[in-house]
């Protein structure tokens, strides 16, 4: 009997299914990798917006404020 058949007999219905990241958390390992990719992409998007906002306030903002000086 081969190793895969032994494993299939030992696991029964759970054979071929991904195991959870933690026993008490119903998230698989591949789902946790997808969450990490999504949050990393969101963080980079946030950094991009922050840089764009900073450039707007720092460079464009003063150009519109020159006529308000008394």
N, CA, C and O atoms as a Maestro MAE file, in Angstrom:
{
 s_m_m2io_version
 :::
 2.0.0
}

f_m_ct {
 s_m_title
 :::
 protein
 m_atom[280] {
  # First column is atom index #
  i_m_mmod_type
  r_m_x_coord
  r_m_y_coord
  r_m_z_coord
  i_m_residue_number
  s_m_chain_name
  s_m_pdb_residue_name
  s_m_pdb_atom_name
  i_m_atomic_number
  :::
  1 25 0.847 -1.178 0.000 1 A "UNK " " N  " 7
  2 3 0.000 0.000 0.000 1 A "UNK " " CA " 6
  3 2 0.889 1.235 0.000 1 A "UNK " " C  " 6
  4 15 1.823 1.329 0.796 1 A "UNK " " O  " 8
  5 25 0.609 2.171 -0.876 2 A "UNK " " N  " 7
  6 3 1.427 3.367 -0.986 2 A "UNK " " CA " 6
  7 2 1.113 4.378 0.101 2 A "UNK " " C  " 6
  8 15 0.102 4.276 0.795 2 A "UNK " " O  " 8
  9 25 1.991 5.349 0.234 3 A "UNK " " N  " 7
  10 3 1.840 6.373 1.270 3 A "UNK " " CA " 6
  11 2 0.570 7.189 1.078 3 A "UNK " " C  " 6
  12 15 -0.118 7.508 2.048 3 A "UNK " " O  " 8
  13 25 0.256 7.528 -0.166 4 A "UNK " " N  " 7
  14 3 -0.946 8.340 -0.402 4 A "UNK " " CA " 6
  15 2 -2.215 7.564 -0.053 4 A "UNK " " C  " 6
  16 15 -3.181 8.148 0.437 4 A "UNK " " O  " 8
  17 25 -2.218 6.256 -0.299 5 A "UNK " " N  " 7
  18 3 -3.397 5.459 0.061 5 A "UNK " " CA " 6
  19 2 -3.539 5.369 1.575 5 A "UNK " " C  " 6
  20 15 -4.653 5.417 2.098 5 A "UNK " " O  " 8
  21 25 -2.423 5.238 2.280 6 A "UNK " " N  " 7
  22 3 -2.468 5.211 3.750 6 A "UNK " " CA " 6
  23 2 -2.983 6.533 4.298 6 A "UNK " " C  " 6
  24 15 -3.804 6.574 5.214 6 A "UNK " " O  " 8
  25 25 -2.472 7.622 3.705 7 A "UNK " " N  " 7
  26 3 -2.914 8.934 4.143 7 A "UNK " " CA " 6
  27 2 -4.402 9.120 3.868 7 A "UNK " " C  " 6
  28 15 -5.125 9.670 4.699 7 A "UNK " " O  " 8
  29 25 -4.861 8.665 2.708 8 A "UNK " " N  " 7
  30 3 -6.272 8.777 2.361 8 A "UNK " " CA " 6
  31 2 -7.134 7.955 3.309 8 A "UNK " " C  " 6
  32 15 -8.219 8.390 3.696 8 A "UNK " " O  " 8
  33 25 -6.667 6.786 3.682 9 A "UNK " " N  " 7
  34 3 -7.420 5.949 4.610 9 A "UNK " " CA " 6
  35 2 -7.439 6.568 6.007 9 A "UNK " " C  " 6
  36 15 -8.439 6.463 6.716 9 A "UNK " " O  " 8
  37 25 -6.348 7.208 6.404 10 A "UNK " " N  " 7
  38 3 -6.270 7.801 7.737 10 A "UNK " " CA " 6
  39 2 -7.111 9.067 7.844 10 A "UNK " " C  " 6
  40 15 -7.752 9.304 8.868 10 A "UNK " " O  " 8
  41 25 -7.112 9.884 6.787 11 A "UNK " " N  " 7
  42 3 -7.830 11.155 6.835 11 A "UNK " " CA " 6
  43 2 -9.314 11.010 6.502 11 A "UNK " " C  " 6
  44 15 -10.130 11.798 6.981 11 A "UNK " " O  " 8
  45 25 -9.666 10.050 5.715 12 A "UNK " " N  " 7
  46 3 -11.077 9.842 5.375 12 A "UNK " " CA " 6
  47 2 -11.628 10.979 4.521 12 A "UNK " " C  " 6
  48 15 -11.107 11.261 3.441 12 A "UNK " " O  " 8
  49 25 -12.691 11.635 5.011 13 A "UNK " " N  " 7
  50 3 -13.351 12.704 4.256 13 A "UNK " " CA " 6
  51 2 -12.499 13.972 4.144 13 A "UNK " " C  " 6
  52 15 -12.726 14.785 3.248 13 A "UNK " " O  " 8
  53 25 -11.540 14.147 5.025 14 A "UNK " " N  " 7
  54 3 -10.718 15.354 5.003 14 A "UNK " " CA " 6
  55 2 -9.560 15.254 4.016 14 A "UNK " " C  " 6
  56 15 -8.783 16.201 3.890 14 A "UNK " " O  " 8
  57 25 -9.424 14.128 3.314 15 A "UNK " " N  " 7
  58 3 -8.335 13.946 2.366 15 A "UNK " " CA " 6
  59 2 -8.496 14.901 1.185 15 A "UNK " " C  " 6
  60 15 -9.571 14.970 0.589 15 A "UNK " " O  " 8
  61 25 -7.447 15.633 0.847 16 A "UNK " " N  " 7
  62 3 -7.462 16.555 -0.273 16 A "UNK " " CA " 6
  63 2 -7.942 17.952 0.085 16 A "UNK " " C  " 6
  64 15 -7.863 18.855 -0.747 16 A "UNK " " O  " 8
  65 25 -8.435 18.151 1.291 17 A "UNK " " N  " 7
  66 3 -8.882 19.480 1.704 17 A "UNK " " CA " 6
  67 2 -7.724 20.207 2.381 17 A "UNK " " C  " 6
  68 15 -6.870 19.603 3.030 17 A "UNK " " O  " 8
  69 25 -7.730 21.519 2.206 18 A "UNK " " N  " 7
  70 3 -6.693 22.316 2.860 18 A "UNK " " CA " 6
  71 2 -6.949 22.366 4.358 18 A "UNK " " C  " 6
  72 15 -8.091 22.387 4.815 18 A "UNK " " O  " 8
  73 25 -5.865 22.384 5.101 19 A "UNK " " N  " 7
  74 3 -6.036 22.510 6.544 19 A "UNK " " CA " 6
  75 2 -6.096 23.975 6.932 19 A "UNK " " C  " 6
  76 15 -5.604 24.846 6.215 19 A "UNK " " O  " 8
  77 25 -6.708 24.229 8.074 20 A "UNK " " N  " 7
  78 3 -6.867 25.603 8.551 20 A "UNK " " CA " 6
  79 2 -5.539 26.150 9.060 20 A "UNK " " C  " 6
  80 15 -4.637 25.402 9.439 20 A "UNK " " O  " 8
  81 25 -5.448 27.469 9.057 21 A "UNK " " N  " 7
  82 3 -4.257 28.126 9.557 21 A "UNK " " CA " 6
  83 2 -4.072 27.823 11.048 21 A "UNK " " C  " 6
  84 15 -2.983 27.457 11.489 21 A "UNK " " O  " 8
  85 25 -5.149 27.982 11.810 22 A "UNK " " N  " 7
  86 3 -5.208 27.604 13.219 22 A "UNK " " CA " 6
  87 2 -6.440 26.735 13.411 22 A "UNK " " C  " 6
  88 15 -7.419 26.898 12.683 22 A "UNK " " O  " 8
  89 25 -6.421 25.835 14.352 23 A "UNK " " N  " 7
  90 3 -7.600 24.973 14.541 23 A "UNK " " CA " 6
  91 2 -8.862 25.757 14.923 23 A "UNK " " C  " 6
  92 15 -9.968 25.344 14.577 23 A "UNK " " O  " 8
  93 25 -8.711 26.861 15.619 24 A "UNK " " N  " 7
  94 3 -9.866 27.632 16.083 24 A "UNK " " CA " 6
  95 2 -10.276 28.723 15.112 24 A "UNK " " C  " 6
  96 15 -11.265 29.414 15.355 24 A "UNK " " O  " 8
  97 25 -9.541 28.901 14.008 25 A "UNK " " N  " 7
  98 3 -9.818 29.947 13.031 25 A "UNK " " CA " 6
  99 2 -10.180 29.309 11.691 25 A "UNK " " C  " 6
  100 15 -9.363 28.592 11.113 25 A "UNK " " O  " 8
  101 25 -11.398 29.560 11.187 26 A "UNK " " N  " 7
  102 3 -11.819 28.883 9.947 26 A "UNK " " CA " 6
  103 2 -11.270 29.545 8.680 26 A "UNK " " C  " 6
  104 15 -12.031 29.851 7.762 26 A "UNK " " O  " 8
  105 25 -9.962 29.764 8.626 27 A "UNK " " N  " 7
  106 3 -9.303 30.356 7.470 27 A "UNK " " CA " 6
  107 2 -8.195 29.409 7.025 27 A "UNK " " C  " 6
  108 15 -7.373 28.973 7.831 27 A "UNK " " O  " 8
  109 25 -8.186 29.097 5.732 28 A "UNK " " N  " 7
  110 3 -7.152 28.205 5.223 28 A "UNK " " CA " 6
  111 2 -5.872 28.985 4.950 28 A "UNK " " C  " 6
  112 15 -5.860 30.215 4.978 28 A "UNK " " O  " 8
  113 25 -4.807 28.255 4.686 29 A "UNK " " N  " 7
  114 3 -3.518 28.902 4.438 29 A "UNK " " CA " 6
  115 2 -3.543 29.733 3.163 29 A "UNK " " C  " 6
  116 15 -2.959 30.816 3.127 29 A "UNK " " O  " 8
  117 25 -4.204 29.253 2.124 30 A "UNK " " N  " 7
  118 3 -4.252 30.025 0.878 30 A "UNK " " CA " 6
  119 2 -5.096 31.289 1.049 30 A "UNK " " C  " 6
  120 15 -4.795 32.317 0.442 30 A "UNK " " O  " 8
  121 25 -6.147 31.223 1.865 31 A "UNK " " N  " 7
  122 3 -6.953 32.419 2.127 31 A "UNK " " CA " 6
  123 2 -6.138 33.450 2.902 31 A "UNK " " C  " 6
  124 15 -6.273 34.650 2.662 31 A "UNK " " O  " 8
  125 25 -5.301 33.002 3.819 32 A "UNK " " N  " 7
  126 3 -4.477 33.953 4.567 32 A "UNK " " CA " 6
  127 2 -3.451 34.612 3.656 32 A "UNK " " C  " 6
  128 15 -3.132 35.786 3.843 32 A "UNK " " O  " 8
  129 25 -2.926 33.881 2.670 33 A "UNK " " N  " 7
  130 3 -1.996 34.479 1.716 33 A "UNK " " CA " 6
  131 2 -2.698 35.526 0.860 33 A "UNK " " C  " 6
  132 15 -2.106 36.556 0.540 33 A "UNK " " O  " 8
  133 25 -3.960 35.277 0.484 34 A "UNK " " N  " 7
  134 3 -4.725 36.252 -0.288 34 A "UNK " " CA " 6
  135 2 -4.981 37.512 0.528 34 A "UNK " " C  " 6
  136 15 -4.935 38.616 -0.016 34 A "UNK " " O  " 8
  137 25 -5.251 37.368 1.820 35 A "UNK " " N  " 7
  138 3 -5.478 38.524 2.684 35 A "UNK " " CA " 6
  139 2 -4.198 39.358 2.784 35 A "UNK " " C  " 6
  140 15 -4.256 40.588 2.757 35 A "UNK " " O  " 8
  141 25 -3.064 38.707 2.896 36 A "UNK " " N  " 7
  142 3 -1.791 39.424 2.984 36 A "UNK " " CA " 6
  143 2 -1.526 40.188 1.693 36 A "UNK " " C  " 6
  144 15 -1.090 41.338 1.736 36 A "UNK " " O  " 8
  145 25 -1.786 39.558 0.533 37 A "UNK " " N  " 7
  146 3 -1.596 40.248 -0.748 37 A "UNK " " CA " 6
  147 2 -2.522 41.451 -0.858 37 A "UNK " " C  " 6
  148 15 -2.108 42.513 -1.323 37 A "UNK " " O  " 8
  149 25 -3.771 41.292 -0.434 38 A "UNK " " N  " 7
  150 3 -4.740 42.384 -0.523 38 A "UNK " " CA " 6
  151 2 -4.356 43.550 0.381 38 A "UNK " " C  " 6
  152 15 -4.421 44.704 -0.043 38 A "UNK " " O  " 8
  153 25 -3.960 43.269 1.607 39 A "UNK " " N  " 7
  154 3 -3.593 44.343 2.525 39 A "UNK " " CA " 6
  155 2 -2.301 45.029 2.092 39 A "UNK " " C  " 6
  156 15 -2.146 46.233 2.300 39 A "UNK " " O  " 8
  157 25 -1.369 44.284 1.494 40 A "UNK " " N  " 7
  158 3 -0.141 44.894 0.987 40 A "UNK " " CA " 6
  159 2 -0.456 45.843 -0.156 40 A "UNK " " C  " 6
  160 15 0.085 46.947 -0.219 40 A "UNK " " O  " 8
  161 25 -1.334 45.414 -1.066 41 A "UNK " " N  " 7
  162 3 -1.728 46.277 -2.181 41 A "UNK " " CA " 6
  163 2 -2.453 47.517 -1.657 41 A "UNK " " C  " 6
  164 15 -2.222 48.622 -2.149 41 A "UNK " " O  " 8
  165 25 -3.318 47.345 -0.673 42 A "UNK " " N  " 7
  166 3 -4.028 48.483 -0.084 42 A "UNK " " CA " 6
  167 2 -3.083 49.457 0.596 42 A "UNK " " C  " 6
  168 15 -3.286 50.670 0.535 42 A "UNK " " O  " 8
  169 25 -2.055 48.933 1.240 43 A "UNK " " N  " 7
  170 3 -1.077 49.813 1.889 43 A "UNK " " CA " 6
  171 2 -0.326 50.637 0.852 43 A "UNK " " C  " 6
  172 15 -0.104 51.829 1.064 43 A "UNK " " O  " 8
  173 25 0.070 50.032 -0.263 44 A "UNK " " N  " 7
  174 3 0.774 50.778 -1.305 44 A "UNK " " CA " 6
  175 2 -0.130 51.818 -1.949 44 A "UNK " " C  " 6
  176 15 0.330 52.909 -2.284 44 A "UNK " " O  " 8
  177 25 -1.397 51.500 -2.126 45 A "UNK " " N  " 7
  178 3 -2.347 52.487 -2.652 45 A "UNK " " CA " 6
  179 2 -2.467 53.659 -1.678 45 A "UNK " " C  " 6
  180 15 -2.492 54.815 -2.098 45 A "UNK " " O  " 8
  181 25 -2.540 53.364 -0.391 46 A "UNK " " N  " 7
  182 3 -2.600 54.416 0.627 46 A "UNK " " CA " 6
  183 2 -1.355 55.280 0.628 46 A "UNK " " C  " 6
  184 15 -1.452 56.497 0.785 46 A "UNK " " O  " 8
  185 25 -0.196 54.683 0.459 47 A "UNK " " N  " 7
  186 3 1.051 55.450 0.394 47 A "UNK " " CA " 6
  187 2 1.037 56.362 -0.830 47 A "UNK " " C  " 6
  188 15 1.474 57.511 -0.757 47 A "UNK " " O  " 8
  189 25 0.537 55.853 -1.948 48 A "UNK " " N  " 7
  190 3 0.440 56.670 -3.162 48 A "UNK " " CA " 6
  191 2 -0.470 57.867 -2.973 48 A "UNK " " C  " 6
  192 15 -0.134 58.973 -3.398 48 A "UNK " " O  " 8
  193 25 -1.634 57.660 -2.332 49 A "UNK " " N  " 7
  194 3 -2.537 58.775 -2.050 49 A "UNK " " CA " 6
  195 2 -1.904 59.777 -1.098 49 A "UNK " " C  " 6
  196 15 -2.088 60.985 -1.253 49 A "UNK " " O  " 8
  197 25 -1.166 59.289 -0.125 50 A "UNK " " N  " 7
  198 3 -0.490 60.184 0.819 50 A "UNK " " CA " 6
  199 2 0.545 61.054 0.113 50 A "UNK " " C  " 6
  200 15 0.639 62.251 0.386 50 A "UNK " " O  " 8
  201 25 1.316 60.464 -0.788 51 A "UNK " " N  " 7
  202 3 2.312 61.228 -1.542 51 A "UNK " " CA " 6
  203 2 1.620 62.253 -2.432 51 A "UNK " " C  " 6
  204 15 2.064 63.398 -2.516 51 A "UNK " " O  " 8
  205 25 0.538 61.854 -3.096 52 A "UNK " " N  " 7
  206 3 -0.194 62.788 -3.957 52 A "UNK " " CA " 6
  207 2 -0.773 63.940 -3.139 52 A "UNK " " C  " 6
  208 15 -0.729 65.093 -3.569 52 A "UNK " " O  " 8
  209 25 -1.312 63.631 -1.972 53 A "UNK " " N  " 7
  210 3 -1.871 64.673 -1.100 53 A "UNK " " CA " 6
  211 2 -0.770 65.620 -0.630 53 A "UNK " " C  " 6
  212 15 -0.959 66.836 -0.618 53 A "UNK " " O  " 8
  213 25 0.372 65.068 -0.246 54 A "UNK " " N  " 7
  214 3 1.475 65.891 0.222 54 A "UNK " " CA " 6
  215 2 1.956 66.819 -0.879 54 A "UNK " " C  " 6
  216 15 2.195 68.002 -0.636 54 A "UNK " " O  " 8
  217 25 2.101 66.283 -2.107 55 A "UNK " " N  " 7
  218 3 2.534 67.123 -3.215 55 A "UNK " " CA " 6
  219 2 1.525 68.226 -3.507 55 A "UNK " " C  " 6
  220 15 1.907 69.355 -3.813 55 A "UNK " " O  " 8
  221 25 0.246 67.904 -3.415 56 A "UNK " " N  " 7
  222 3 -0.785 68.909 -3.654 56 A "UNK " " CA " 6
  223 2 -0.702 70.024 -2.622 56 A "UNK " " C  " 6
  224 15 -0.715 71.202 -2.978 56 A "UNK " " O  " 8
  225 25 -0.619 69.667 -1.368 57 A "UNK " " N  " 7
  226 3 -0.570 70.676 -0.304 57 A "UNK " " CA " 6
  227 2 0.739 71.453 -0.353 57 A "UNK " " C  " 6
  228 15 0.739 72.668 -0.158 57 A "UNK " " O  " 8
  229 25 1.841 70.780 -0.607 58 A "UNK " " N  " 7
  230 3 3.157 71.418 -0.545 58 A "UNK " " CA " 6
  231 2 3.463 72.283 -1.762 58 A "UNK " " C  " 6
  232 15 4.042 73.361 -1.620 58 A "UNK " " O  " 8
  233 25 3.083 71.830 -2.959 59 A "UNK " " N  " 7
  234 3 3.472 72.534 -4.173 59 A "UNK " " CA " 6
  235 2 2.338 73.350 -4.782 59 A "UNK " " C  " 6
  236 15 2.539 74.504 -5.161 59 A "UNK " " O  " 8
  237 25 1.167 72.771 -4.878 60 A "UNK " " N  " 7
  238 3 0.058 73.460 -5.538 60 A "UNK " " CA " 6
  239 2 -0.649 74.407 -4.577 60 A "UNK " " C  " 6
  240 15 -1.094 75.478 -4.990 60 A "UNK " " O  " 8
  241 25 -0.759 74.042 -3.331 61 A "UNK " " N  " 7
  242 3 -1.445 74.866 -2.338 61 A "UNK " " CA " 6
  243 2 -0.896 76.274 -2.210 61 A "UNK " " C  " 6
  244 15 -1.669 77.229 -2.278 61 A "UNK " " O  " 8
  245 25 0.393 76.441 -2.031 62 A "UNK " " N  " 7
  246 3 0.930 77.793 -1.924 62 A "UNK " " CA " 6
  247 2 0.737 78.634 -3.190 62 A "UNK " " C  " 6
  248 15 0.655 79.859 -3.100 62 A "UNK " " O  " 8
  249 25 0.664 78.018 -4.340 63 A "UNK " " N  " 7
  250 3 0.460 78.769 -5.580 63 A "UNK " " CA " 6
  251 2 -0.912 79.426 -5.597 63 A "UNK " " C  " 6
  252 15 -1.069 80.492 -6.192 63 A "UNK " " O  " 8
  253 25 -1.890 78.831 -4.972 64 A "UNK " " N  " 7
  254 3 -3.226 79.418 -4.916 64 A "UNK " " CA " 6
  255 2 -3.387 80.383 -3.749 64 A "UNK " " C  " 6
  256 15 -4.398 81.080 -3.666 64 A "UNK " " O  " 8
  257 25 -2.426 80.435 -2.858 65 A "UNK " " N  " 7
  258 3 -2.542 81.309 -1.693 65 A "UNK " " CA " 6
  259 2 -1.789 82.610 -1.812 65 A "UNK " " C  " 6
  260 15 -1.825 83.409 -0.876 65 A "UNK " " O  " 8
  261 25 -1.108 82.867 -2.912 66 A "UNK " " N  " 7
  262 3 -0.302 84.076 -3.023 66 A "UNK " " CA " 6
  263 2 -1.141 85.344 -3.064 66 A "UNK " " C  " 6
  264 15 -0.669 86.394 -2.629 66 A "UNK " " O  " 8
  265 25 -2.356 85.285 -3.564 67 A "UNK " " N  " 7
  266 3 -3.177 86.485 -3.701 67 A "UNK " " CA " 6
  267 2 -3.885 86.841 -2.402 67 A "UNK " " C  " 6
  268 15 -4.514 87.897 -2.330 67 A "UNK " " O  " 8
  269 25 -3.806 86.005 -1.373 68 A "UNK " " N  " 7
  270 3 -4.476 86.295 -0.110 68 A "UNK " " CA " 6
  271 2 -3.569 86.997 0.876 68 A "UNK " " C  " 6
  272 15 -4.012 87.349 1.969 68 A "UNK " " O  " 8
  273 25 -2.335 87.206 0.529 69 A "UNK " " N  " 7
  274 3 -1.394 87.860 1.447 69 A "UNK " " CA " 6
  275 2 -1.764 89.345 1.543 69 A "UNK " " C  " 6
  276 15 -1.972 90.011 0.529 69 A "UNK " " O  " 8
  277 25 -1.842 89.845 2.765 70 A "UNK " " N  " 7
  278 3 -2.198 91.269 2.993 70 A "UNK " " CA " 6
  279 2 -0.987 92.147 2.989 70 A "UNK " " C  " 6
  280 15 -1.103 93.360 3.164 70 A "UNK " " O  " 8
  :::
 }
 m_bond[279] {
  # First column is bond index #
  i_m_from
  i_m_to
  i_m_order
  :::
  1 1 2 1
  2 2 3 1
  3 3 4 2
  4 3 5 1
  5 5 6 1
  6 6 7 1
  7 7 8 2
  8 7 9 1
  9 9 10 1
  10 10 11 1
  11 11 12 2
  12 11 13 1
  13 13 14 1
  14 14 15 1
  15 15 16 2
  16 15 17 1
  17 17 18 1
  18 18 19 1
  19 19 20 2
  20 19 21 1
  21 21 22 1
  22 22 23 1
  23 23 24 2
  24 23 25 1
  25 25 26 1
  26 26 27 1
  27 27 28 2
  28 27 29 1
  29 29 30 1
  30 30 31 1
  31 31 32 2
  32 31 33 1
  33 33 34 1
  34 34 35 1
  35 35 36 2
  36 35 37 1
  37 37 38 1
  38 38 39 1
  39 39 40 2
  40 39 41 1
  41 41 42 1
  42 42 43 1
  43 43 44 2
  44 43 45 1
  45 45 46 1
  46 46 47 1
  47 47 48 2
  48 47 49 1
  49 49 50 1
  50 50 51 1
  51 51 52 2
  52 51 53 1
  53 53 54 1
  54 54 55 1
  55 55 56 2
  56 55 57 1
  57 57 58 1
  58 58 59 1
  59 59 60 2
  60 59 61 1
  61 61 62 1
  62 62 63 1
  63 63 64 2
  64 63 65 1
  65 65 66 1
  66 66 67 1
  67 67 68 2
  68 67 69 1
  69 69 70 1
  70 70 71 1
  71 71 72 2
  72 71 73 1
  73 73 74 1
  74 74 75 1
  75 75 76 2
  76 75 77 1
  77 77 78 1
  78 78 79 1
  79 79 80 2
  80 79 81 1
  81 81 82 1
  82 82 83 1
  83 83 84 2
  84 83 85 1
  85 85 86 1
  86 86 87 1
  87 87 88 2
  88 87 89 1
  89 89 90 1
  90 90 91 1
  91 91 92 2
  92 91 93 1
  93 93 94 1
  94 94 95 1
  95 95 96 2
  96 95 97 1
  97 97 98 1
  98 98 99 1
  99 99 100 2
  100 99 101 1
  101 101 102 1
  102 102 103 1
  103 103 104 2
  104 103 105 1
  105 105 106 1
  106 106 107 1
  107 107 108 2
  108 107 109 1
  109 109 110 1
  110 110 111 1
  111 111 112 2
  112 111 113 1
  113 113 114 1
  114 114 115 1
  115 115 116 2
  116 115 117 1
  117 117 118 1
  118 118 119 1
  119 119 120 2
  120 119 121 1
  121 121 122 1
  122 122 123 1
  123 123 124 2
  124 123 125 1
  125 125 126 1
  126 126 127 1
  127 127 128 2
  128 127 129 1
  129 129 130 1
  130 130 131 1
  131 131 132 2
  132 131 133 1
  133 133 134 1
  134 134 135 1
  135 135 136 2
  136 135 137 1
  137 137 138 1
  138 138 139 1
  139 139 140 2
  140 139 141 1
  141 141 142 1
  142 142 143 1
  143 143 144 2
  144 143 145 1
  145 145 146 1
  146 146 147 1
  147 147 148 2
  148 147 149 1
  149 149 150 1
  150 150 151 1
  151 151 152 2
  152 151 153 1
  153 153 154 1
  154 154 155 1
  155 155 156 2
  156 155 157 1
  157 157 158 1
  158 158 159 1
  159 159 160 2
  160 159 161 1
  161 161 162 1
  162 162 163 1
  163 163 164 2
  164 163 165 1
  165 165 166 1
  166 166 167 1
  167 167 168 2
  168 167 169 1
  169 169 170 1
  170 170 171 1
  171 171 172 2
  172 171 173 1
  173 173 174 1
  174 174 175 1
  175 175 176 2
  176 175 177 1
  177 177 178 1
  178 178 179 1
  179 179 180 2
  180 179 181 1
  181 181 182 1
  182 182 183 1
  183 183 184 2
  184 183 185 1
  185 185 186 1
  186 186 187 1
  187 187 188 2
  188 187 189 1
  189 189 190 1
  190 190 191 1
  191 191 192 2
  192 191 193 1
  193 193 194 1
  194 194 195 1
  195 195 196 2
  196 195 197 1
  197 197 198 1
  198 198 199 1
  199 199 200 2
  200 199 201 1
  201 201 202 1
  202 202 203 1
  203 203 204 2
  204 203 205 1
  205 205 206 1
  206 206 207 1
  207 207 208 2
  208 207 209 1
  209 209 210 1
  210 210 211 1
  211 211 212 2
  212 211 213 1
  213 213 214 1
  214 214 215 1
  215 215 216 2
  216 215 217 1
  217 217 218 1
  218 218 219 1
  219 219 220 2
  220 219 221 1
  221 221 222 1
  222 222 223 1
  223 223 224 2
  224 223 225 1
  225 225 226 1
  226 226 227 1
  227 227 228 2
  228 227 229 1
  229 229 230 1
  230 230 231 1
  231 231 232 2
  232 231 233 1
  233 233 234 1
  234 234 235 1
  235 235 236 2
  236 235 237 1
  237 237 238 1
  238 238 239 1
  239 239 240 2
  240 239 241 1
  241 241 242 1
  242 242 243 1
  243 243 244 2
  244 243 245 1
  245 245 246 1
  246 246 247 1
  247 247 248 2
  248 247 249 1
  249 249 250 1
  250 250 251 1
  251 251 252 2
  252 251 253 1
  253 253 254 1
  254 254 255 1
  255 255 256 2
  256 255 257 1
  257 257 258 1
  258 258 259 1
  259 259 260 2
  260 259 261 1
  261 261 262 1
  262 262 263 1
  263 263 264 2
  264 263 265 1
  265 265 266 1
  266 266 267 1
  267 267 268 2
  268 267 269 1
  269 269 270 1
  270 270 271 1
  271 271 272 2
  272 271 273 1
  273 273 274 1
  274 274 275 1
  275 275 276 2
  276 275 277 1
  277 277 278 1
  278 278 279 1
  279 279 280 2
  :::
 }
}
